[in-house]
Amino acid sequence: MTGNSCKRRLQQLERARVRDVFARFMPEPLVDEVLSRTDGRLWLGGVRVVGTVLFADLRSFTSFSERTPPDRTLDVLNRYLGQMSDAVLDNGGTLVSYLGDGLLAVFGAPIECDDHADRALATAREMLRERLPCFNAWAAAEGYDAFRMGIGVASGALMSGNVGSERRLDYTAIGDTVNTASRIESLTKELGRPVLLAESTRALLGQAADDLEFVAEVTVRGRVEATRLWGLSPAPAAVEAAA
């Protein structure tokens, strides 16, 4: 094999490797489009976009893990994250990271789309009304009590791109919108609602959402102006966030 042939082969292998990395956190149809935007090192540079961020967290999992064998704990966690990850990907979102028993997803990045708010709301609905009951049915069959979750959603400007090194590559999203979604998720327990959307998300919805109702106007930590929060209604009793 000549030097040029060897180089081309290595480039093909590297592109296949990076394609596999991208395919793990974004819908398969978007992977080729994302790769077309990368540079010669298959690096997705940082871009500023307007999108919607979703944080989801499993309630009381820390205490559950303390009384459950490690192998069973990981089994339960992987089952839960598998359900919620599928909800994100099936609705065209990007899985940014797993945060212990939670996950961070973004809609509208790295590929822009006009309906990112609608996609995030559809994901929250699916997580709460379909995926969580399915997961809890499995948990009940395994002898575990039903789990609850909290979901926080916010829209606005954010930066997205790859971080890391040549040896380890990760996709990330950062900015005030990401921080706001995280803090809204933390309010779901305090306000007794499993899903909370910021006014910024509701204002961008392109489709009618008759199942949204006003919950409260709060000052989110780190922000000066108060934020109006909306929740899905009615909140199914079996999956309401713990008060």
N, C-alpha and C positions, 0 to 999 in steps of 0.2 A: 504494500500500500504506500503510495507516494505521500510526501509531506502535506500537500494540499488536500488529498483525499482523507488523510487522517484528521486534519483540522476540520473538514466539513463533517466528518463522522462525529467528532467530539461536539461540534456545535449542535448537530441533530440530537445527540444524546442529552445535551444540556437543555435544549428546548423541550424535549419530551419530559425531562425531570421537572422543569419549571411548570409545564402544562399540568402535570400531575399535582403539583403543589396548588396551583390556582383552582383546579377542579375540586379540591377538597372544601373550598369555602365560598364558591360561587356557582350558580347554575351552569351546567355544561354548555348550553348554547352560547353563553357569553364569553367563554374562555378564549376562543380564537380571536374575538374582537379585542379582548384585553391584551393578548399577546401581540397584536398588531400595533399596540401603542407603546410597547416596551422599547428600550434602547438596545444597543448592541450587547449589553450584559444581561439582557432580559430583565431589566430593572424598571419597575413602574414608578415613574417620578411623581412627586407630590403635586396634587392639583387641588384647587379650591372649587368646591361644588356646593350647591344647595340640595340637601337631601333630608332624609328622616332616619333618626336613630332609635333603636329599640333595645332596651335592657330587660332581660327576664331573669328572675331569681327564684330558686326553690326554697320555700319556707321551712325552717326548723330542721334543715338537713344536717347541720353541725351536731345537734343533740342526737339525731338519728345515727350518725356515723360513730358517735362515742359509745353506743350500746350495741353496735352491729359489727360482726367480723369484717376485716378490711376487704376480703374478696367479695363478700356480699354487698358491701357498701359501693364498691366500684361497679358491680353488676347493675345495681339500682340506678346509680348515677349515669352510667352509659346508656341504659334503657331510656331514661328521661331525656338526656341530651340528644339522643338519636331522634326521638319524637319531635322535639322542639326544633332541631336543626332541619329536619325535613320540612317543617312548616315554613321556615325562613326561605329555604331554597325553592320550594314549590311555588312560592309567591314572588320569586325573582329577586330576593334579597341576597346580601353578601354576609357571610359569617366572618366577623372580624376576629373574635377570640372567645375562648371559654374562660370564665372567671370562677374557678372552683365549681360551685353548683349553679352557676349562672352563665349567661351568654350575652354577647354584644353583637348586634347585627345592624347593618346600614342598608338603606334603600336609596337608590339614585347615585351610587358610587361603587366601583370606579367608573361604571357606565351610567351616564346621565339618563334619567327618564322623567317625564312630566308627572307621572302618577305615583311618585314615591310615597306620598302620604297615604293614598288609598291602599297601596301594597302593604304598608306597615300595619294599618288598621286591620286589613284582612288577615294578616299574620297573627295579630293579637287575638282576634276572634277565634281563629283556628286553634291557637295554642290553648286558650281557655275553655272553649266549648267542645272541642273535638279531641285534641291531643292529650290534654290533662285527664279527662275522663277515661280515655283508652289506657293511659299509663296507670291510673289508679285502679282500673279493673285488673290489670296485670299484677299490681302490687297487692291487691286484696287476695288474689289467687296464691300469692307467695306468702301470705300471712302478715302483711304489713298494713298499718293504718293508712288512710287516704292522705295524700300530700296536697299542699296548697302552694300557690305561686303568686308572685307580683310582677307586673309588667309596666314599665314606664316608657313613654314615647314622646319625642320632641323633634321639631323640624327647624332647619336653618342652615347657615353656612358651616362648612367643616372642611378640614384638610384630609385628604386620603392619599395613600401611596405605600410603597414598601419601605420597611426598616430592617436593619440587621447588617449582615455581612455577606461576603461571597459564599461562606460556608453554611449560613442559616438565613433564610429569607422569610419574613412575615409581612402580611398586609395589615395596615392599621388605619384608624380614623381618629382624629383628634380635633379639639376645639370646644368652644362654649356649648355648642349644641349637644355634643357627647356628654359633657359634664351635667348639663341640665337634664337629659334623659335619665342619667344615673341617679340623680337626686330626686327626680320625680318617682322613680321606681321605689326608692326608700320610703316615700310618703304613702305608698299603697297600704302598708301595714297600719300606719297612724290613722289614715282616713277610712280604713276598713273597706277598701275597694281593690279588687285584684288587678284592674287595669286602669291606668290614668294616662290621659293624653293632654299634652299642652295645647293651649289655644293656637300656637303656631302651627300645629299639625291639623287641627280642625279647620283652620282658615284655608288650608291648601287642598282640602278634600275636593275631588272632582265629582264624586258620587254622593248622593244623599245618604246620610247616616242617621236614620231614625232611632237607632238603638243607643245613641249618645245622649247623656244628660249632664248638666252642669253639676259639679261636685263642690268646688270651693275655689276661692281666690287666695293664693298663698304667696309668700315671699320665699322663693327657693334660695337656699344658701348659695352665695356667690353672685347673686343678681340683685340689682337695685330695685327694678320695677317688679310689681306683683305679677304672678302668672295665674291665669285662669285655667283650671283643670277640669277635664271632662272624663266621665267613666262610662263603661258599657252598662246598659240596663236592659232587663233586670239582671242583677248579679246572681247567678245560680248559687243557692245556699251551700251546695256541696263543695264549691271552690272559692268561696269568699275568703279574702285575705283575713288573717287573724287580727283582731282588734288590739 
